[in-house]
C-alpha cells in the first residue's frame, strides 16, 4: 500500500467537503493458496485488480501473493430501499460487499466492540506473552488466541522468528464503557 503525504490527504479531504464525507468501500473475502481466509477493503473492483496484478495483495498470515476472491456471506452498508433480490444480484455480480465507512462515535463504538470481543475470546497471559506465543508457534502448547504484554525488543524478536502477532495499545476493560 502506498501512503500519500499528510498534506495531500488533507487537501483531498477539503476538496471532498471535509472528514464527514462517506467513502464507500468494497469488501472482498479472500483466500490464499494455503487456505487462509481474510478480508480486503478496496475503493473499487478496479483498485483490487490493479493491486493484485502489482502483487500488492498478500495473505496477512503467510505473505502469499497467490490470492483469490471467494464468495461472501454478509452484505454490509446496503441501503434500506434495496430489495433482497437486488442485493442478491449485486453480490453475485460483484462477488463483494459494499461498506460505508463510519465516522466519529460510530468508530469508537465499533472499536469498543472489537476490543471487547478480543478480551472475551482470548486468554490473558500477561507478561508471559512472548514465551507463550513461541510455545504455540513451535507446537509446544495448544493453539489458542492469547493476549498480553511485550517489550519492543520481544515484539521485534517474535516478528523476526515469523510469529504472527498484532500489537495493539494497552486497553483496560473499564475504559470500554
Secondary structure as UniProt FT lines:
FT   HELIX           6..15
FT   TURN            16..17
FT   TURN            19..20
FT   STRAND          24..32
FT   TURN            33..34
FT   STRAND          37..42
FT   HELIX           45..53
FT   TURN            54..55
FT   TURN            60..62
FT   STRAND          67..70
FT   TURN            80..81
FT   HELIX           84..94
FT   STRAND          97..100
FT   HELIX           105..120
FT   STRAND          123..126
FT   TURN            127..128
FT   HELIX           129..137
FT   TURN            138..139
FT   STRAND          146..148
FT   HELIX           152..160
FT   TURN            161..162
FT   HELIX           173..176
//
